[in-house]
């Protein structure tokens, strides 16, 4: 069985978290990661360009760039005695922000996956798994959680209901899209096609246990500046996704073929070519009322090609860490008051808006 450190470093989001924390602790590491990540980025010179400003018109001085081995040595020698909750949360947020399942991993993710850097990040991972600030990463779903509505206080909305109808419609659309993609898209995974890349249904009640942390841990965020936090109470049969095996078993129990519709996007993000499945969430709702992805489970498993059977794999994509998806009608808005949060455009931190 893998240790907690090995699990954390087995996932691209876990490795990126450790690399981001190392950059937070040392400016030389940040500069080295910037240059090495740029050179390893699949879009170098095209979608990602390095620009320099030199008002004097003279050639800028050449600054020595560290090698991968030199960067690894810097990371291994880091003093991690003063890790704060703020540093860890910022590194976690950056890891979530940089997740992408519709194109190749960026240069920093490629760098973190090299043997030398992954090995050096063991030093960071060891400090994280033992830190009091990270123990909530293993926390199971709580009875009292919060749903986030990315609208302002002046535009209130009720929580979505009738999940059975929503899941039936989702399943119908997924199967129709798979048939259409099989007819219209090439089998070559390198072909320039993109489409659905999520592993989860949308429109259901999604909740998080911690606010304001959950406001910042959003994959593919649209940069919202206002949010309504709705208190939710829910109980029932809740499946915990704490490791890759939990997700794999869910896919084995309720497989839904998505090879044609996910082939191109998931090849780019994982490098794997083959059959793909995700859970049939409509069928999963016959056994489970909700499914919760722990932060630790997200960091170790999201974005990886996880083998389901010999020729078939799956990916956790588009699911925010620490969130719960409610599959049946057992979650309700509680009697606690709603909260309204704002994040000024010039700041990273969310602020609770006073009411009354």
N, C-alpha and C positions, 0 to 999 in steps of 0.2 A: 504494500500500500504506500502511495506517495505521501511524503510529509507535507505539512502546510506550506513550507517554503517551496517545495517542488511543484505543488499544485499552483501556487501563485505565479511562478515563472513559466509554467507550461502554457499559459494563455497570453496572446498578444496584448490584451488590455492590462493584464497583471505586469508584464514586462514593461509596458509603457508607463504605468504608474510608478514603478521603481526608478525608471530613467528620469521621469519628470521630477521626482523627489530629489534625486541626486543633483539635477540642475538647479533646483531651488536652494540647495545647500552650498553650491560652489560655482562661482562665475566662470572659472576656467573650464569646468565641465560643460557649462551651458554653451560657451563659445565653441568648444570642440565638437559637441553634439550638433550644433548648427551647421558647421562646415562638413562634417562627415555625413550627416543626414542629408544635406543638400546634394552631395556627390552620389549618394545611394538612391536618391529619389527617382522613381520611374519617369517622372515628368521633368527631370533636370534639363534646363535649357529650353523647355517648351512651356508647360503649364507652370513651372516653377523656375524663376530666374533670379539671379543674384545681382543686385544693382548697388553700385557704390557712388557716393557723392563726394566730389573733390572740387570745391569752389576755386582753388588756386590754379587749376589747370595742369598741375604737375602730376606725374605718375604717383599713385598712392604707395606708401611703404608696404613692402611685402611682410606680412605677419606669418610666422611659422605656424603650421597647422599640425595638431597632434595626430599620431597614428591611432589605429584602433587599440593596439596593445598599450599605448601610453594612456589613452582614455580609460581603459580597463584598470590600469594601475591607480589612476586618480580615484576612480569609484571605490576600489577596494580599500583605499586609505582614508576614506571619508570618516569624519567624526560625527556620529549619529546620536550622540547623547542628548542633544537638545531638539529633537523632533517635536514639533508642536502640532496640535490639532488643526490649526490653520494651514500649515504647510502640507499636511497629509490630505486635507480636504481639497486644497488647490490642485495637488498632483492628481488626485482621483478625478476631479472635474476635467482636467486636461486630458486624461486618458479616455474619458467618455466622449469629450468633444472631438477627439481625433479619430474615433472609430468610423470606418466607412466600409460598406459592404457592396458597393456598386463600382468600385475601382480598386486598383492595386494599393497595398499598404504604402503609407508615405515613407520617406527616407529614414525618419526616426524609428518607426516600427521595424523597418528592415535592419537598421543598426542594432536595435535591442535584441533582435533574434539571432545575431551572429554569435558563434560559440564563445568568443572571448568576452563579449559584453554581457551575455546572459550569465556566464559564470561569475563575473564580477558583481552583477546585481544580486547575487546570493547574499552579499553583505548587507544590502539594503533590505531585501526581503526578510531576512532574519530579524532585523530590528522592527519591521512592521508587524509581523505576526505576533510578536511578543508585546507590542505596545498597547497600553490601555485605550488609546484613541481608535484602535481598529477592531476592538472586540465586538462591536455591533455589526461588523461585516458578516458574522455568522448567525445573527439574530433571525429567528423564525418569524413568520407572519404574526402580527399582533391583532388582538380583537379590535382595538381602536386605531384606525389609520386615517389618511387624508387623501382625497381626490383633488387633483389640480386642474382648474379650469383657467385656460390662458386668456381670460377676458377680464375686463376691469369691473370694479364694484358697480358701476353704472349699467352694466349689461349682464344681469344675473341669469342663471339657467338652472334647470333641474337636472339631477343626475339621470343618465340614460337608463331606460328600463327595457323589459322584454328581451333579455339576452338570448333566449331560445330562438326567437325570430332573427335576431342579428347574426347568430352563429349559422343558422340555416342559410341565410343570404350570403354570408361570407363563404361557406363551403360551396355553394352553387357557383359563385363567381370564380373561386379558385379552380374548380374543375373545368369551367368553361375557358378560363384563361390558359390552362394547361393544354387543352385540346387545340385552342387557336395557335398557341406558341409552337406546338409540335408540327402544325401544318405550315406555318409561315416563317419560322425562324430556322436558320441553318444549324446543323449539328456541330459545326466547328465552334468550340468554346471561345476561340480567339476573335470571332466575328464581332463587328462593332454593333452589338445590340444590347439594350438594357430594358429593364421592366421592373416587375415586383421583386423585392429583395428581402422583405420582412419575413420573420418566422411566426409572427403573432397576429391575431385579429385586432382591428381597430374598432372603436365605437362602443366597446364595453367599458364597464367601470374599471379603471386602473387606480390603484392606491399606493401610497408610500407611507412608511412608518415615521420618518423623521423630516421635520420642517425646521429650518430652511434648507437643509442639505438636499432634500429631494427636488427642490426648485432648480438646482444647478446640475443635477446628474441626469441629463436628458440627451439621448443620442439624436443626432441630426436636428439639433435645436434650430428654431427660426429666430432666435435672438429676442424672445419676448421680454418686455419691460414691466408688465403687470400680470398679476396672477390672483385668482380667487382660490383660497384653500378651503375645501369643504370637508368637515369631519364626517367620517364614515365608520359605522359599526357593522361588522360582518363575522359570521362564524360558519362552520361547516367542515366538509371534508377538504382539507387544504393540502395539496401536494407541494413539498419543498424541493426546489431544484438547488442543491448545495454542491453537487459535483457533476461532471460530464455524464456519469453513469445514470443519474436521475433523469436527465434530458433524453439520453439514448433510450432508456427503458420506456419513457413516455412515447417516443417515436415508434418503438417496436410494438407497443400495445395498440396504438392508433395511428398507423402510417398513412400519410397522404402524399402521393407522388407529385413532385413539383420540378422534375428534371428539366423539361423544356422551358418553363417560365423562369427558372433560377439559373440555368446552366451558365450563361455568359457572365452575369454579375458575380456569382459565387466562384467561378473559375478565376476571375480576376483577383478576388480578395483572398482566396485560399491556395490557388495554383492547382487544385484538384479537378480532374475531368472524370465524370462518371454519373451515376444515378443519384438523385437527391430526394429526400423526403422531409416533411415537417409534421408535427402532430395534426391530426384531424381534430380540431378543437371542438367541433360539434359533437363528435363521438366521445371525446375526453370528458365532456360535460355530463355524460351518463354515469361517470364514476367519481368525478371531482367537482366540487363547487368552486374552487379557486386554485390557482397555481402561483407560487411565490418564488421568485428568483433572488437568492441572497446575493449580497455584494460579493462575497467570496466566490460563489458559484459563477457569477458574471465574469469576474477577473480571471478565473482559471479556464473558462470554457467558451465565452463569447468570441465569435469571429473565427473559430477553428473548424476544420472539417472533421467531424466526429463520426467514427464508423458505427453504423447501425447493424448491417449485415455485411457479408463479404464484399459485395459490389455496390453498396449503397451507404451514403453518408448523410449528415445533416449539419445545419449551422444554426446557432443562436444569433439572431440578427434583429436589431431594432427594438430590443427589450431593455428598458432602463434598469440599472442595478438597484436591488432592494425593493422592487415594485411587485405588486400582486395584481393578477388579472382575475376578475370575478366572472365565472362561466355560467352561474345560475343566479336566480333572483333571491339571493340571501343577504345582500349588502344594502344597507339603508343609510341615508343621511341621519346623523345622530342629533341630539338636542343641543350639542355644544354650538357656540356661535361660529359663523364663517369668519375667516380672516382674509385680509387684503394686503398683498405684498407688492412692493415696487423695487425695481432695480434701475437706478438712473443710468443713462447711456454711457456716462463717463466712469462708472464704477462696476466692480465685479460682484459686490455683496448685495444680497436682497435685504430689504428693510420692511418691517411690519408697519403698516399704515394705521395710525390711531383711528378709532371709530368713536362716534358719539360726540 
